[in-house]
Amino acid sequence: MNRPVAAALCAALIALPFGPIDAAEREPYGIDLEGFAYPYPVKLLPLVNDGEQVRMAYMDVAPAQPNGRIVMLLHGRNFASSYWTPVIKTLNEAGFRVVVPDQIGFGKSSKPSGELHFDTLARNTIALLDALQIPKADVVAHSMGGMLAVRIARAYPDRVNHLVLTAPIGLEDYRIYVPPTPTEKILENEDKLTAEGYRKQLQTNYSLKLPPEQVTPFIEQRFNVKGSAEYPRWLRAFVSSGQMIYREPVVHEIPLISQPTLFIMGADDHNAPGRPNAPEALRGKMGQNAELAKSLASLMPDARAEVIPDTGHLVFLEAPAKYNELLLDFLGR
């Protein structure tokens, strides 16, 4: 292949919003997703977490015609912030400036050697708002990001306008159902997981309604880092995030949230972290997420839950038209 053709092919691959598909034809990603393209320029904010110097990656996407409003998007555990691409576009077109961080331990941000905690991630997120001189923002969160958003809304209530919880986890206390699991055992199990096993895990846990080609980038992000010499550090950070979800429930704080809140749930989303480790008799009681969201919303001063039929955990990718309608209507209140 001559050089001009090769350059054109590389440029086409990099331009893909979720990165190239054929993992066999390129080098492994670094553990900060070096080699995986994001849809907008990525900046890095230096931070110190528990005495360790880290860097928080983020995208800051300005609209062509600003409406004066700012939305911060918070990602889930198994996803880098690049999966928010269609929502960023929708919000930009409506005039919103959109700030999209990778939390420490995820995506293009540093993978710390210490444990992850929601309080630390919340402080990091507020530090990013401070650095960008943003006094207040609307917060839109997905999955694990919903747990973080609850902590931010509770700890920094004056920094949040509206709160949108998109298929959040943490709507129940998983410790009630799942016994504690040693970190070393989880590390061993995660290290044994194959790419095909992970694909099946996502399909089952998330009730995905996406075509395979839309799921492949998530598989790549998870498994192409295994070729990095720093993979053990990535794996320990990933497992730490799972232990954080288990050990630091937020469900008891949700009724105390005062900001206007919208839950957008997939009717078929029964994701419940740790379910395979629960006693068989209890597994069926876990993950009734749509009903849990409705119940919690009824306890809150200004909240409602909307449930989208025939939709799983990745609500904004599976039912984009309905999701965007609900999102923009709520933010426009």
C-alpha positions in Angstrom: 0.0 0.0 0.0 1.5 3.4 -1.0 1.9 6.1 1.6 -1.0 8.4 0.5 -3.5 5.5 0.5 -2.2 4.3 3.9 -2.5 7.8 5.4 -6.1 8.2 4.0 -7.1 4.8 5.5 -5.6 5.8 9.0 -7.4 9.1 8.9 -10.7 7.3 8.1 -10.2 4.9 11.0 -9.4 7.7 13.5 -12.5 9.7 12.4 -14.8 6.9 13.5 -16.7 8.2 16.6 -16.0 5.1 18.7 -12.6 4.2 17.2 -11.5 1.5 14.7 -13.1 -1.9 14.7 -10.5 -4.4 13.6 -8.4 -4.9 16.8 -6.1 -7.4 15.1 -4.6 -4.8 12.8 -3.4 -2.2 15.3 -1.3 -1.9 18.4 -2.9 -2.5 21.9 -4.4 0.6 23.6 -2.6 2.1 26.5 -4.4 1.9 29.8 -5.5 5.5 29.4 -7.0 4.5 26.0 -4.1 5.8 24.0 -4.9 4.7 20.5 -8.7 5.0 20.9 -10.1 8.1 19.2 -12.6 10.3 21.0 -15.1 12.4 19.0 -13.9 15.8 20.3 -10.5 17.2 21.6 -9.5 15.8 25.0 -7.9 18.0 27.7 -6.3 17.0 30.9 -6.8 18.4 34.4 -4.0 17.7 36.9 -5.3 16.6 40.3 -4.0 14.9 43.5 -6.0 12.0 44.9 -4.8 10.6 48.2 -1.3 12.0 47.7 -1.0 10.6 44.1 -0.7 12.9 41.1 -3.4 12.0 38.5 -4.9 13.6 35.4 -8.6 13.9 34.6 -9.5 13.7 30.9 -12.4 15.7 29.6 -14.1 17.1 26.5 -15.5 20.6 26.6 -17.8 21.0 23.6 -19.2 24.5 22.7 -22.4 24.9 20.7 -22.6 27.0 17.6 -25.4 29.1 19.1 -25.1 29.1 22.9 -28.2 29.3 25.1 -26.1 30.1 28.2 -26.6 26.7 29.8 -24.0 24.0 30.6 -24.6 20.3 30.9 -22.1 17.8 32.5 -22.3 14.2 31.4 -21.2 11.4 33.7 -20.4 8.0 32.3 -21.0 4.5 33.6 -18.5 1.9 34.8 -18.1 -0.2 31.6 -18.0 2.8 29.3 -15.6 5.6 28.4 -17.2 9.0 28.0 -17.0 8.8 24.1 -20.3 6.8 24.1 -22.1 10.1 24.9 -21.3 11.3 21.3 -25.0 11.4 20.1 -26.2 13.1 23.3 -23.4 15.7 23.0 -24.6 16.5 19.5 -28.2 16.7 20.6 -27.4 19.1 23.4 -25.0 21.2 21.3 -27.7 21.6 18.6 -30.1 22.8 21.4 -27.5 25.4 22.4 -25.9 23.7 25.5 -22.2 23.8 26.2 -21.4 20.2 27.2 -18.6 19.1 29.6 -17.8 15.4 29.5 -15.2 14.0 31.9 -13.7 10.6 32.2 -13.6 9.9 35.9 -10.2 9.0 37.5 -9.9 5.3 36.9 -11.7 5.3 33.6 -11.3 6.1 29.9 -8.4 8.5 29.2 -8.0 9.5 32.8 -5.3 8.2 35.1 -5.6 4.8 36.7 -4.7 5.3 40.3 -2.9 2.8 42.5 -5.2 3.5 45.4 -8.9 2.7 45.9 -11.7 4.6 44.2 -14.4 6.3 46.3 -17.4 8.3 45.2 -16.5 11.2 47.5 -13.2 11.5 45.8 -14.7 11.3 42.3 -17.2 14.0 43.4 -14.5 16.3 44.6 -12.6 15.8 41.3 -15.7 16.6 39.3 -16.3 19.8 41.3 -12.6 20.7 40.8 -13.1 20.4 37.0 -16.1 22.8 37.2 -14.0 25.2 39.3 -11.1 25.0 36.7 -13.6 25.8 33.9 -15.1 28.6 36.0 -18.5 27.0 35.9 -20.5 27.9 39.0 -23.5 25.6 38.3 -24.5 23.0 35.7 -27.2 20.6 34.8 -26.0 17.0 35.4 -26.9 14.1 33.2 -25.6 10.8 34.3 -25.8 7.1 33.2 -25.5 3.9 35.2 -22.6 4.2 37.8 -22.5 7.9 36.9 -25.9 8.1 38.4 -24.5 7.0 41.8 -21.8 9.7 41.4 -24.4 12.3 40.5 -26.4 11.5 43.6 -23.2 12.1 45.7 -22.5 15.3 43.9 -26.1 16.6 44.3 -26.0 15.8 48.0 -22.5 17.1 48.8 -22.5 20.2 46.5 -26.2 21.1 46.0 -25.5 24.6 45.0 -23.5 23.4 41.9 -26.4 21.4 40.3 -29.4 22.8 38.5 -31.3 19.8 37.1 -30.4 16.1 37.6 -31.1 13.5 35.0 -30.5 9.9 36.1 -30.4 7.7 33.0 -30.8 4.0 33.8 -28.8 4.6 37.1 -27.6 1.7 39.2 -27.5 2.0 42.9 -31.3 2.2 43.3 -31.0 -0.6 45.9 -28.4 -1.6 48.4 -26.6 -4.5 46.8 -25.1 -5.5 50.2 -28.5 -6.8 51.2 -28.4 -9.5 48.6 -24.7 -10.1 47.8 -22.1 -11.3 50.3 -18.8 -9.5 50.3 -16.3 -10.8 47.7 -12.5 -10.4 48.2 -10.9 -8.1 45.7 -8.3 -10.8 44.8 -11.0 -13.2 43.8 -12.7 -10.6 41.6 -9.3 -9.8 40.0 -8.9 -13.4 39.2 -12.3 -13.8 37.7 -12.1 -10.6 35.6 -8.6 -11.6 34.3 -10.1 -14.9 33.0 -12.9 -13.2 31.2 -12.7 -13.5 27.4 -13.9 -10.9 24.8 -16.8 -13.2 23.8 -17.7 -13.8 27.4 -17.8 -10.1 28.0 -20.0 -9.5 25.0 -22.5 -12.1 26.4 -22.2 -10.5 29.8 -23.1 -7.1 28.4 -26.0 -8.5 26.4 -27.4 -10.3 29.4 -26.8 -7.8 32.2 -27.9 -4.8 30.1 -30.6 -6.3 28.0 -29.0 -4.6 25.0 -31.1 -3.8 22.0 -28.1 -2.7 20.0 -26.7 -4.3 16.8 -23.4 -6.1 17.3 -21.3 -3.4 15.6 -22.4 -0.9 18.2 -21.4 -3.2 21.0 -17.9 -4.0 19.6 -16.3 -0.7 20.6 -17.1 -1.5 24.3 -15.5 -4.9 23.9 -12.4 -3.3 22.3 -12.1 -0.7 25.1 -12.2 -3.5 27.7 -9.9 -6.0 26.0 -7.4 -4.1 23.8 -5.8 -2.7 26.9 -4.7 -6.3 27.9 -1.7 -5.9 25.6 -0.4 -3.0 27.7 2.5 -3.6 30.1 0.4 -1.6 32.6 -2.7 -3.8 32.3 -2.5 -5.1 35.9 -2.9 -1.5 37.1 -5.9 -1.0 34.8 -7.5 -4.2 36.0 -7.1 -3.3 39.7 -8.7 0.2 39.1 -11.5 -1.5 37.2 -12.1 -3.9 40.1 -11.8 -1.1 42.6 -14.7 0.6 40.9 -16.9 -2.5 41.3 -16.0 -2.7 45.0 -16.9 1.1 45.3 -20.3 0.4 43.9 -20.9 -2.4 46.4 -19.4 -0.7 49.5 -20.7 2.8 49.0 -24.5 2.7 48.3 -26.3 5.9 47.6 -29.9 4.7 47.6 -30.5 6.0 51.1 -29.5 9.5 50.0 -31.7 9.7 46.9 -34.9 10.7 48.7 -33.0 13.7 50.2 -32.1 15.2 46.8 -33.8 18.6 46.5 -32.9 19.5 42.8 -35.5 18.8 40.1 -34.7 15.2 39.1 -35.8 13.0 36.1 -35.2 9.3 36.0 -35.2 7.9 32.4 -35.4 4.2 32.6 -35.5 1.3 30.1 -38.4 -1.0 30.9 -36.2 -4.1 30.2 -33.2 -2.9 32.2 -32.7 -5.3 35.2 -29.0 -4.6 35.7 -27.9 -5.5 39.2 -24.2 -5.5 39.9 -23.1 -8.7 41.8 -26.3 -10.7 41.0 -24.3 -13.8 40.1 -22.8 -13.8 43.6 -26.1 -13.6 45.4 -27.9 -16.6 46.7 -30.1 -18.0 44.0 -33.3 -17.4 46.0 -32.5 -13.6 46.1 -31.3 -13.0 42.5 -34.8 -12.6 41.1 -35.5 -9.8 43.6 -32.7 -7.7 42.3 -32.7 -5.2 39.5 -36.3 -4.2 39.3 -34.9 -0.8 38.3 -37.9 0.9 36.6 -40.1 0.2 39.7 -37.4 1.2 42.1 -37.0 4.5 40.2 -40.8 5.2 40.4 -40.8 4.4 44.1 -37.8 6.6 44.9 -39.2 9.5 42.7 -42.4 9.4 44.8 -40.3 10.1 47.9 -38.5 13.1 46.5 -39.6 16.7 46.6 -39.4 17.3 42.9 -38.8 14.2 40.8 -40.5 11.9 38.3 -39.6 8.6 36.5 -40.2 8.0 32.8 -39.9 4.4 31.5 -39.3 3.7 27.9 -40.7 0.4 26.6 -38.6 -2.3 24.9 -35.4 -0.6 26.1 -32.5 -1.9 28.1 -29.7 -0.3 30.0 -28.2 1.9 27.2 -31.3 4.0 27.0 -29.9 7.0 25.1 -28.4 4.7 22.4 -31.3 2.3 22.2 -34.2 4.8 22.1 -32.5 8.1 21.1 -35.6 9.9 19.8 -37.6 9.4 22.9 -34.6 9.9 25.2 -33.8 13.2 23.5 -37.4 14.4 23.7 -37.5 13.7 27.5 -34.1 15.2 28.1 -34.6 18.4 26.3 -38.1 18.9 27.6 -36.9 18.4 31.2 -33.9 20.7 30.8 -36.1 23.3 29.2 -38.3 23.6 32.3 
